[in-house]
Amino acid sequence: MNLSTSDDPFTILGVSPDADAAEVRARYLELVKQFPPERDPDKFREIRVAFEAAKDPLSIARRLVAPPGGEVPRWSDVLEAQQRNPPWFSTAFLLSLGNRAAEDAAAGPTPLDSQAHDPQGVSEQTSQRDETNAS
């Protein structure tokens, strides 16, 4: 078994980058049996560091967010691709968005909407003050 000297913890452990935690742990235990710290301390240290990196939440998040192929595309290339091949939405979906706005408008303002426009109740206080002054 030849372990790589790569910086990628999954390459060092010999598992695929999309391996789950159980697979990574099982592979780690296999490698620890093959390279115990008493017999090969340097290889054990490399395996241990790789295992810690593979189960690190930040490492997992970076791996999930990383673009395919590892290269971040230029923004201008992404925009050009979108212009050449724009996303397609069905007519029914687009019409449902328009109908939803009409239904919301027909329902009228909710109590939360009126509070959002007048959070302190200023208009209510002003009308009460005007009624008192008019008497």
N, C-alpha and C positions, 0 to 999 in steps of 0.2 A: 504494500500500500504506500503510495507516494503522495504525501500531503503537499499542497502548493504553498509557496511563500508569498502569495498574494495578500493584499490588504483586505480583500473581501472576506468577511467571516464565513459566508456560506460556501465559498470556494475552499477555504481552509478546512471546514468541517466536512466537505464533500456532499452537501445537500443542495437542492435547487433553491433559488431565491424565493420561491413561493411556498416553501415548506412551512408547515405549521409548527407550533411550539413543541408538540409531542414528537414529531419527527426529528427536530433539532436536538431535543434532549436525548432521544434514543441514540442518535448518531454520536453525540458527545460522550455518552456512557460507553459506547463501543470503542471509541478512540482512547478514552482514559484507560480501558482495559488493555489496549494494545500498547499504549505509551504511558505507563505509570510514572509518577514523579521520581521514584527511586531509580528507575532504569534510564529515563531520558527526560531530565528536568526542563531542558529548553523546549522540546517538542510539547511537553505537557503544558508549559506556560503559554505557548502559542495557541494550543487548543483551548485552554481556559479563557484566554483573552477573546478568542473568536466566539466562544459560547456566550460570554457576557455581552459582547457586542451584538450578537444575533438575537438575544432576548431583551435588549435595551428598547424601551418604548420609543425613544426618539429615532433610533435606527430603524425600527419597524415603520414608523410614520414616514421617514424619508424614503424608504423603499416603496411604500404604497403610493406616495405622491410623485415619485420620479417618473418622468416620461419614458415611454418605451424606447429602448435603445440607449438610454442614459444621456442623450443629448437634448438640451433644451432648444426648441425651434425658435428661430427669429420671429418676432411679432409680425413683421411685414409679410413673411411667408405664410403665417397663419391667416392673416387678413386676405391675402391673395387667394388662398385655397377656399376660404369662405365665399369670396365673390364668384369664383369659378363654379362652385358647387354649393349654393345656398341651402340652408336647412329647409325641409319641406314639411309643412303642416297641412293637415287635411282641411278642407273647407268647413266641415262640420265643427272641427275644433276651433277654428278661427271665429266662426259664427257664435259658438257657445261663449267665447270670451266677450263678444259684443252684447249678447243677451244677458250675460251675468251682470254687466254694468247697468243695463236697463232695468233688470229686476231689482238691483240694489237701490237704484234711484227711485223706483216706484214704491219700495217699502218705506221710504222716508227716513229721516234721521233717527238713530237709536239714542237712548239716553247717554251712552258713552260719547257719541258724536257731539252732542250739545255741550257736554262737559269739556270736550277737547277744544271747542271753540271759545268757551267761556269758563275756564277752570275755577275761577274764584267766585263765580256767580255774580259778577259785576253787573250784568244787565238786570238781574232780578233785584239787586239792592238798589239800583238806580230807579227802577220803576216803582219800588216801594217808597223811596224818598220823594219821588215826584207826586205820588198819590197823597202823601202826608202834607206836602207843601201846598197842594191844590185845595185842601180842606180848610 
